[in-house]
Amino acid sequence: MNPYVLSLLISALGLGTALTFSSSHWLLAWMGLEVNTLAIIPLMTQKHSPRSVEAAAKYFLTQAAAAATIMFASATNAWLTGTWDILHLSHPFCATVAFMALALKLGLAPVHFWLPEVIQGVTLTTGLILSTWQKLAPFALILQVAPSVHHALVVSVGLASTFIGGWGGINQTQVRKLLAYSSVAHLGWMIIISQFSSSLSLLALSLYIVMTTSAFLTMKAGAASSLNTLAVSWSKTPTLIALASLTLLSLAGLPPLSGFMPKWLILQEMTKQGLPVLATLAALSALLSLFFYLRISYAMALTVSPNTVGASLSWRSSGNHSTLLLASSTVMALGLLPLTPAFLSLYSLG
């Protein structure tokens, strides 16, 4: 792709997210979401193939349907209440419709089916953008809408996402689909706690972005597409693969890694709110995700590939990857747990 076109598209991604962040009017927020959608589609098809075109078409249709539903909900609310303000989405029907449309944009269960298929059809770099940056604008809106939605609906969507994200990844062998279901599960944790503590949701989102960035960049450095190809990764870069295994366990939420922090604080907050049953179910759902993270770690670090020609040749090819972002994100994904008090102060959670 032409560097000038690529710079324009990346700038449009930033502009769309910034426009949504700074908007208090539904129309401007909707415009920001649309700019984001239109900017990512050419990036999805820059490596032209039938699979990438199919993924771009699915993504466009899904995002267009969600955007139309958001516009319908906001226009109906403006007709009923006389205001387009995002924080004044007071009518229950409009709030529910807008919440489900934003859930569709994010890929929350039960409207998550497009996310694994789309991420499977694009490159790992584009999949990283879809899993991180493209979540920011809808998540900012959903945090503002969630207090107006019935408590049971928000909790049900969040809990369903954690369980379906875990169940969906158990039987997968494709790395990108595994990371997509990981995204569904982590977003479920953020949505569950959004009605009780939006600051805690933002903390969970921040750490999720760091850990997912490290995981995607590691898979890209190892040219991994499935669990079978991960078997030769140890021969290529043993140090990176050892750290990648720890990064996946951090995504699973195991102590003493960084991923334990948001799960620990979310379970603690739910217990404080008098919801021990919900906290128990959320903790049990994390075991499902832990299973497929352990599968990937086992395939990467504890298996030895057969001595075939393909396996022998692959490790000899030297990759030309930028390691600064990978190194910094991996360090943060593994070592931020001791800084929990600082994060509590930063996000005003103490």
Secondary structure as UniProt FT lines:
FT   HELIX           3..21
FT   HELIX           26..44
FT   HELIX           50..81
FT   HELIX           86..88
FT   HELIX           92..106
FT   TURN            109..110
FT   HELIX           114..120
FT   HELIX           124..131
FT   HELIX           133..145
FT   HELIX           146..148
FT   HELIX           151..170
FT   HELIX           175..194
FT   TURN            195..196
FT   HELIX           198..221
FT   TURN            222..223
FT   TURN            227..228
FT   HELIX           229..232
FT   HELIX           233..236
FT   HELIX           238..252
FT   TURN            255..256
FT   TURN            258..259
FT   HELIX           260..272
FT   TURN            273..274
FT   HELIX           276..301
FT   HELIX           309..314
FT   TURN            315..316
FT   HELIX           324..335
FT   HELIX           337..339
FT   HELIX           340..346
FT   TURN            347..348
//
